[in-house]
Amino acid sequence: MAMLVKKPVKYFMVNAFSESAFKGNPAVVCFLDGKNETDDSWLQSLASEFNIPLTCFVIPITASNPLDPPHFLLRWFTPILEVDLCAHATLASAHTLFSNGLVGSDEVEFVTHSGILTAKRVSKTLKFYDYEEKESFLIELDFPVIPTCEYNSSDISMFSKALNGATIVDVQGTKNAKIISQAFNGAAKATSTDKIIVVLPSWESVTELQPRMDDISKCPGKLIIVTAAAPKGSVYDFCSRVFAPKLGVDEDSVCGSAHCALAHYWSLKMNKCDFVAYAASHRSGRLKVHYDQEKQRVLLTGKAVTVMRGSILV
């Protein structure tokens, strides 16, 4: 039985990778102070209660060096399970910390199951946003790259069926490179990526796609990332949609971690390292992507908007 929380827990609902409310990808950011008596069952139950793509939990860590950036433990939960990497909820967490004056610096570090992840408050103006607000800011996330590789399967027809007969240009898997986290609650954890990239012939084939969710559930991989290059003259380089029914999310509105694999894939195809990406879900979203080949990191930059705040009473 989950243990009860002794006092109300503050939460914020944030739309990540969006410059306006009700767009982008929603996440709930819950703040725990270490004194709240919670267990994993309670965390998962709360995520199920919110029933949005990601609910995350942030716990401050006392830094040994006062000059270091503020440190926080960060965990991510879908409505049905805990995940090892989530960019949009990390962006939402950093946005909440920065916009509410909860940290005194422009950089924070999160201790996660995928190691140390950093978030920085950066310049207000980027060319893929067509306006400037005095009080707005962007956040840059530093994430591990997810290398792609040839998908070794002859049953490509399975993906075509799941995508309602769509013409498939390419299918890529992700390498099962293990990510050994920093000790989290005293135990190191090995994880592996499990994503499939399916490339379609055109932007329209992605945006107009009507997938068969039951068939997607039968496909390999926990995430099916559908993508295509942008047409000539577009302000974007590529678009994508992400389907994850095995994680309890039929379509993830803007999946930042998917771009850790898309950055690697499109870098090889386009021979470049900087991209402006469009998430083509019905909520839509925009992000700037930089692939650092030397460090094998991906920098994801975007905005976020707080749409709700409250207290959890149980």
C-alpha positions as semicolon CSV with decimal commas, in nm:
position;residue;x (nm);y (nm);z (nm)
1;M;0,000;0,000;0,000
2;A;0,133;0,345;-0,090
3;M;0,223;0,567;0,201
4;L;0,035;0,892;0,249
5;V;0,205;1,226;0,205
6;K;0,223;1,424;0,528
7;K;0,169;1,766;0,373
8;P;0,044;1,906;0,042
9;V;0,278;1,872;-0,253
10;K;0,304;2,168;-0,490
11;Y;0,268;2,098;-0,859
12;F;0,281;2,293;-1,185
13;M;0,138;2,190;-1,520
14;V;0,361;2,311;-1,803
15;N;0,334;2,297;-2,182
16;A;0,687;2,224;-2,305
17;F;0,842;2,299;-2,644
18;S;0,575;2,559;-2,710
19;E;0,550;2,937;-2,701
20;S;0,176;2,935;-2,624
21;A;-0,062;2,760;-2,387
22;F;-0,242;2,440;-2,490
23;K;0,028;2,355;-2,743
24;G;0,347;2,153;-2,712
25;N;0,374;1,861;-2,470
26;P;0,215;1,883;-2,124
27;A;0,398;1,771;-1,811
28;V;0,319;1,794;-1,442
29;V;0,612;1,897;-1,222
30;C;0,578;1,793;-0,856
31;F;0,815;1,920;-0,587
32;L;0,910;1,690;-0,300
33;D;1,132;1,810;-0,015
34;G;1,270;1,477;0,101
35;K;1,051;1,485;0,410
36;N;0,742;1,367;0,228
37;E;0,687;0,999;0,293
38;T;0,638;0,859;-0,055
39;D;0,715;0,533;-0,227
40;D;0,722;0,434;-0,593
41;S;0,367;0,307;-0,575
42;W;0,244;0,650;-0,466
43;L;0,446;0,823;-0,739
44;Q;0,301;0,594;-1,005
45;S;-0,052;0,632;-0,868
46;L;-0,024;1,008;-0,885
47;A;0,103;0,993;-1,243
48;S;-0,193;0,771;-1,331
49;E;-0,427;1,019;-1,161
50;F;-0,298;1,311;-1,369
51;N;-0,315;1,086;-1,678
52;I;-0,105;1,307;-1,903
53;P;0,207;1,200;-2,094
54;L;0,455;1,269;-1,812
55;T;0,445;1,348;-1,443
56;C;0,784;1,418;-1,290
57;F;0,913;1,453;-0,937
58;V;1,183;1,700;-0,837
59;I;1,376;1,677;-0,508
60;P;1,650;1,928;-0,416
61;I;2,000;1,802;-0,336
62;T;2,227;2,002;-0,106
63;A;2,540;2,087;-0,304
64;S;2,877;2,018;-0,140
65;N;3,022;2,321;-0,323
66;P;2,810;2,639;-0,305
67;L;2,960;2,749;-0,638
68;D;2,814;2,447;-0,820
69;P;2,484;2,481;-1,010
70;P;2,175;2,380;-0,808
71;H;2,121;2,002;-0,806
72;F;1,792;1,812;-0,807
73;L;1,687;1,450;-0,827
74;L;1,446;1,403;-1,116
75;R;1,223;1,105;-1,198
76;W;0,972;1,068;-1,482
77;F;0,650;0,864;-1,490
78;T;0,397;0,800;-1,768
79;P;0,046;0,696;-1,658
80;I;0,161;0,331;-1,647
81;L;0,538;0,317;-1,578
82;E;0,861;0,497;-1,496
83;V;1,086;0,593;-1,788
84;D;1,460;0,654;-1,800
85;L;1,477;0,962;-2,020
86;C;1,230;1,243;-2,093
87;A;1,328;1,578;-2,241
88;H;0,999;1,764;-2,235
89;A;0,941;1,699;-1,864
90;T;1,302;1,804;-1,796
91;L;1,235;2,127;-1,985
92;A;0,915;2,173;-1,784
93;S;1,104;2,119;-1,457
94;A;1,375;2,371;-1,548
95;H;1,115;2,623;-1,666
96;T;0,931;2,592;-1,334
97;L;1,250;2,644;-1,135
98;F;1,359;2,946;-1,341
99;S;1,022;3,117;-1,384
100;N;0,928;3,093;-1,015
101;G;1,260;3,215;-0,881
102;L;1,334;2,882;-0,713
103;V;1,700;2,894;-0,818
104;G;1,940;3,186;-0,825
105;S;2,139;3,083;-1,132
106;D;2,081;3,033;-1,504
107;E;2,184;2,667;-1,490
108;V;2,054;2,364;-1,301
109;E;2,163;2,000;-1,295
110;F;1,932;1,701;-1,264
111;V;2,046;1,364;-1,129
112;T;1,849;1,105;-1,324
113;H;1,849;0,740;-1,429
114;S;2,030;0,858;-1,744
115;G;2,304;1,041;-1,558
116;I;2,352;1,413;-1,498
117;L;2,141;1,632;-1,729
118;T;2,186;2,008;-1,741
119;A;1,941;2,283;-1,829
120;K;2,040;2,644;-1,904
121;R;1,836;2,960;-1,940
122;V;1,950;3,117;-2,270
123;S;1,885;3,414;-2,499
124;K;1,526;3,520;-2,554
125;T;1,560;3,549;-2,930
126;L;1,606;3,265;-3,176
127;K;1,516;3,290;-3,542
128;F;1,273;2,998;-3,532
129;Y;1,048;3,204;-3,305
130;D;0,874;3,487;-3,489
131;Y;0,828;3,721;-3,192
132;E;1,004;3,840;-2,880
133;E;0,859;3,885;-2,530
134;K;1,040;4,083;-2,262
135;E;0,964;3,826;-1,992
136;S;1,018;3,515;-2,202
137;F;1,324;3,294;-2,213
138;L;1,444;2,977;-2,378
139;I;1,594;2,670;-2,215
140;E;1,877;2,457;-2,352
141;L;1,894;2,093;-2,244
142;D;2,213;1,886;-2,265
143;F;2,122;1,521;-2,339
144;P;2,309;1,208;-2,453
145;V;2,293;1,126;-2,823
146;I;2,107;0,808;-2,918
147;P;2,295;0,654;-3,214
148;T;2,093;0,503;-3,496
149;C;2,174;0,195;-3,700
150;E;2,034;-0,016;-3,980
151;Y;1,723;-0,202;-3,869
152;N;1,787;-0,572;-3,920
153;S;1,446;-0,708;-4,004
154;S;1,284;-0,828;-4,323
155;D;0,936;-0,764;-4,189
156;I;0,915;-0,395;-4,281
157;S;0,555;-0,460;-4,392
158;M;0,460;-0,466;-4,023
159;F;0,542;-0,096;-3,996
160;S;0,362;-0,012;-4,320
161;K;0,048;-0,183;-4,193
162;A;0,069;-0,003;-3,859
163;L;0,106;0,326;-4,045
164;N;-0,206;0,256;-4,250
165;G;-0,028;0,156;-4,569
166;A;0,220;0,445;-4,574
167;T;0,513;0,425;-4,815
168;I;0,833;0,370;-4,617
169;V;1,165;0,514;-4,733
170;D;1,386;0,386;-4,451
171;V;1,373;0,211;-4,114
172;Q;1,640;0,262;-3,850
173;G;1,687;0,115;-3,505
174;T;1,874;0,262;-3,212
175;K;2,187;0,105;-3,072
176;N;2,141;-0,061;-2,736
177;A;2,427;0,134;-2,586
178;K;2,389;0,111;-2,211
179;I;2,367;0,428;-2,010
180;I;2,501;0,372;-1,661
181;S;2,353;0,637;-1,439
182;Q;2,504;0,809;-1,144
183;A;2,403;0,627;-0,827
184;F;2,034;0,699;-0,783
185;N;1,903;0,625;-0,437
186;G;2,215;0,420;-0,380
187;A;2,191;0,197;-0,687
188;A;2,336;0,244;-1,034
189;K;2,101;0,154;-1,316
190;A;2,173;0,029;-1,668
191;T;1,926;0,132;-1,936
192;S;1,902;0,095;-2,312
193;T;1,721;0,286;-2,581
194;D;1,441;0,111;-2,764
195;K;1,327;0,332;-3,049
196;I;1,245;0,268;-3,415
197;I;1,271;0,548;-3,671
198;V;1,046;0,512;-3,975
199;V;1,117;0,758;-4,256
200;L;0,835;0,859;-4,491
201;P;0,873;1,024;-4,833
202;S;0,726;1,368;-4,756
203;W;0,625;1,618;-4,491
204;E;0,258;1,567;-4,583
205;S;0,283;1,191;-4,540
206;V;0,381;1,253;-4,177
207;T;0,132;1,528;-4,096
208;E;-0,162;1,349;-4,260
209;L;-0,077;1,005;-4,120
210;Q;-0,362;0,811;-3,955
211;P;-0,185;0,530;-3,768
212;R;-0,344;0,205;-3,650
213;M;-0,264;0,210;-3,282
214;D;-0,341;-0,159;-3,223
215;D;-0,092;-0,253;-3,491
216;I;0,168;-0,008;-3,360
217;S;0,142;-0,187;-3,025
218;K;0,249;-0,508;-3,202
219;C;0,557;-0,350;-3,361
220;P;0,905;-0,382;-3,212
221;G;1,032;-0,091;-3,007
222;K;0,876;0,109;-2,729
223;L;0,868;0,425;-2,942
224;I;0,788;0,447;-3,312
225;I;0,929;0,773;-3,449
226;V;0,787;0,873;-3,788
227;T;0,982;1,143;-3,968
228;A;1,043;1,316;-4,302
229;A;1,260;1,597;-4,434
230;A;1,102;1,939;-4,472
231;P;1,035;2,073;-4,823
232;K;1,271;2,326;-4,978
233;G;1,218;2,677;-4,851
234;S;1,079;2,567;-4,515
235;V;1,203;2,724;-4,192
236;Y;1,230;2,367;-4,060
237;D;1,472;2,087;-4,146
238;F;1,249;1,789;-4,061
239;C;0,926;1,695;-3,889
240;S;0,830;1,400;-3,674
241;R;0,552;1,227;-3,485
242;V;0,604;0,978;-3,202
243;F;0,379;0,687;-3,102
244;A;0,427;0,505;-2,772
245;P;0,120;0,299;-2,674
246;K;0,347;0,054;-2,487
247;L;0,437;0,341;-2,254
248;G;0,075;0,444;-2,204
249;V;0,095;0,736;-2,450
250;D;-0,065;0,674;-2,790
251;E;0,095;0,982;-2,947
252;D;0,353;1,191;-2,765
253;S;0,289;1,550;-2,868
254;V;0,654;1,665;-2,870
255;C;0,905;1,396;-2,774
256;G;1,236;1,562;-2,697
257;S;1,425;1,239;-2,633
258;A;1,324;1,115;-2,980
259;H;1,527;1,405;-3,118
260;C;1,836;1,260;-2,953
261;A;1,805;0,985;-3,216
262;L;1,669;1,208;-3,494
263;A;1,969;1,440;-3,456
264;H;2,202;1,150;-3,525
265;Y;1,995;1,019;-3,818
266;W;1,944;1,352;-3,997
267;S;2,303;1,459;-3,934
268;L;2,418;1,162;-4,141
269;K;2,159;1,231;-4,412
270;M;2,196;1,609;-4,435
271;N;2,566;1,640;-4,341
272;K;2,495;1,907;-4,081
273;C;2,466;1,935;-3,704
274;D;2,215;2,217;-3,648
275;F;1,844;2,174;-3,709
276;V;1,509;2,337;-3,651
277;A;1,256;2,059;-3,591
278;Y;0,877;2,054;-3,601
279;A;0,665;1,810;-3,402
280;A;0,365;1,745;-3,624
281;S;0,117;1,621;-3,363
282;H;-0,221;1,794;-3,330
283;R;-0,076;2,007;-3,045
284;S;0,245;2,074;-3,243
285;G;0,577;2,201;-3,111
286;R;0,909;2,350;-3,216
287;L;1,264;2,300;-3,098
288;K;1,618;2,380;-3,199
289;V;1,852;2,079;-3,214
290;H;2,233;2,074;-3,210
291;Y;2,432;1,752;-3,240
292;D;2,777;1,775;-3,080
293;Q;2,964;1,499;-3,261
294;E;3,280;1,533;-3,052
295;K;3,108;1,504;-2,715
296;Q;2,827;1,279;-2,842
297;R;2,566;1,505;-2,690
298;V;2,248;1,665;-2,822
299;L;2,143;2,017;-2,721
300;L;1,767;2,072;-2,734
301;T;1,640;2,430;-2,706
302;G;1,280;2,535;-2,662
303;K;1,025;2,733;-2,468
304;A;0,763;2,639;-2,212
305;V;0,446;2,790;-2,068
306;T;0,295;2,729;-1,723
307;V;-0,081;2,672;-1,750
308;M;-0,176;2,552;-1,402
309;R;-0,051;2,523;-1,045
310;G;-0,195;2,365;-0,734
311;S;-0,145;2,131;-0,439
312;I;-0,176;1,755;-0,404
313;L;-0,363;1,682;-0,082
314;V;-0,335;1,305;-0,042
